[in-house]
Amino acid sequence: MKFKKFMALICTFVIMFSNLINVSAASDDVVKAVLLGDSEVGKTTMFERLQSGEFNDHVSPTIGAAYVNTKYGNNELQLWDTNGRKDYRHLLMMYCRGVSIVVICIDCANPNFDEWVEYTKNDCPENILICAVVTKTDTGNTADKLARITEKAKEHHIEELCFVSAKTGEGIEDLRKMLSNATNRVVAARDETARAAAARAAAARVWQLEYGC
């Protein structure tokens, strides 16, 4: 029994180390996004439903993090699923390195944005796009409750929000559209930054040619 536990621990560290190696896998041509949220909020179930189109009620907890690359038109998104347990929080900063989009996932039964919005602002790169997904919407909700959640998201300046049930599939297409829109916005911002840098470089060359300095 002790040997089995030891081997399970070794396997866990191997998977975590492998994921850490791939943290910087996103190139400049790939937009990196990360799912953040409490443990058991439904991130991994939603992550798998997004990929396979099927609901799996017996998913294993994410060890450290996992990612998948998806094409949205000409743009590529690298989406990371992370473990929300508090004893894994010290690893999140590594998985958030180079991230452009944060997707905060909250349980519809306990829609508390505060902790993860604060984490995003303190420990993620500046000028990132903050989106949110409200999970487990199949558990019974009223229009008033969803409206209150939407208002709370606006108070936290969350730029895009969708409601999802991995179990029924409701909202999965809205999630895809949200990720696609966010990816396109990041790419458009990058292109604008590149054009502005090129214009500044061109103006500097003209200045050098004209004034010899």
N, C-alpha and C positions, 0 to 999 in steps of 0.2 A: 504493500500500500504506500509506504514511504517513497519507494522507487517511482511509482506511478505519479505521485504528487510532484516529485523532483523533475521528472520528464515533462510534465505539464507546464511547470514553471519555466523550464528551459525553452519549450516551444513558444510560450508567451513572450519571452525576451527576444527570441529569434524573429518573431513576427513584428514586434515593436521596433527592433533594430532595422529590419527591412523597410518598414514604413518611414522611419526617420531618414534613411538614405534617400528615399524618393521624395522627401519634403520639398527639395529644390528642383523637382523634375519639371515643373512648369517653366517653359521658356518664355521669352518676351512675346512670342506669337500666341501664347496660350493664356487665357484669363483664369485665374485661380479663385475658387470660392470655397468657403468652409461652412459646414453646418455646426452651429453651437446651440447647446441647450442642456437642461438637466438630464440625468440618467433616467431611462424608462419613459421619456417624453414621446418616444416613437420615431426618433431620427432614422435608425437603421431600417426599421420596417418600411418607412416612407422611401428611404434611399433605395431599397431593393425593389419596391413597387414601381418606382420611377424607371428603373432599368429593365425589369422583366415584365411589368404589367400585371404581375400576380401578387396576391397577398400571402405572406408567410407568417403565421402566428407563432412560429417556433424559432425565430432568428436568435443566433448567439450574440451576446453582448460584444460590441466592438472592442477589440484589443488595441488600445492606443488610437489608431485611425486607419481608414481605408479610403481609397479614391477611385474615381472612374473618369475617363475623358469622353466628352460628348461634343458632337459638332452641331452648331446652330447656324445654318447657312454656311458662310465662309469662315465663321469664327468658331474657335474651339474653347470649350470650358472644361477645366479640371475641377471636379467637385469632390470635396473631402467630407467624409463622415467621421465624427470624433466621438470619443467616450466622454460623457458628461459627469462621471463620478468625480467627487472632490479629490480623491487620491490620484487622479490623472490630470488634474488642472495644471500642474507644473509643466506638463508636456505641451499644453495647448499653444503656448507662445511659439514653439518650434513649428507646429503645424500651421500657424497663422502667418509665418514668414512669407512675404511676397504676395499676400492675399489682396485681392481687389474687391471682393464681394463677401460680406458676412450675411448668412441666413440664420437668424435667431429662431429657434423652434420652441414653441411653448404649448403646453397641454391646455386644451380648451377649458378644462375643469379648473385650472389654476393659472390664469393668464397673467403671469408676473414677468414683465419685461425688464424690470429695474436692474437686477444683478447682471444680466448678460449685455444690456446696453452699456452699463458702466464698464464691464470688462472690455468690451469692444473699443470704447473710447480710450481706455487706459493702456491696453496691451496689444492693440492691432495697429497696423500702419495708418498714417493720417490719410484723409481724403478717400476713404473707402466707401463703397455703396452699402448701406445697411438695409436689408430686407427682412421679412419675418414670415414664418409659416405657423398657423394655428392648427395643431394636430388633433386627431381623435374627435372630429366634429360629428361622428356618428353616435356619440354617447348622449345625445339629447341637448339641444340648444334652442334658445328663443331668439327672435329677431332683435329684441332689446339687448340681450347679452352680447350678440355679435356686434351690434352697433357700439356698445360700450368698449369692447375690445378694439374696434377700429379707431375709436376716439383716443384711447390710451396709446395706440401705436403712433398716432399723429403727434401726441404730446412729446413722444420720444424722438420725433423727427425720423421715423422709419419711412423710407421712401417707397417701398412696395410691400404689399401684404396680400396673402392668400390663405384660404381655409381649406384644409385637406383631411380626408379620411383614407388612410392606407387600406383599411379593411374593405370599404365599399368602392374605393377608387374615385370617390367624389373629390373634385378639386385637383386631381393629378395633372390634368391638361392645363389648368390655370397655373400650377406650379411650373410646368414646362415653359409656358409663355412668360412667366415672371423671370425665370432663369435666362431665357433667350433675350428678353428686353434688357435685363441687367448686363448681360454679356455684351450686347450691341452698344449699350451706353458706355461701358468701359473702353471698348475698342474705339468708339468715336472720340472719346476724351483723349485717348492715347494719340490718335491721328491728329487731333487739333494741337496737342502739345508738340508733336513732331513738326507740324507745319510752322508753328510759331518759332520753334528753335531754328528751323531752316531759314525762315525769314530774317531772324536776327543774325544768323551767320552770313547771309547774303549781304545784309546792310553793313556788317563789319568789313566784308571784303571790299565793298564799294568805297567805304571810308578809307581803307588802307590804300587802294589804288589812286584815290583822288588826292589824299593828303600825305601819302607815303609814310604812314605810321600805323 
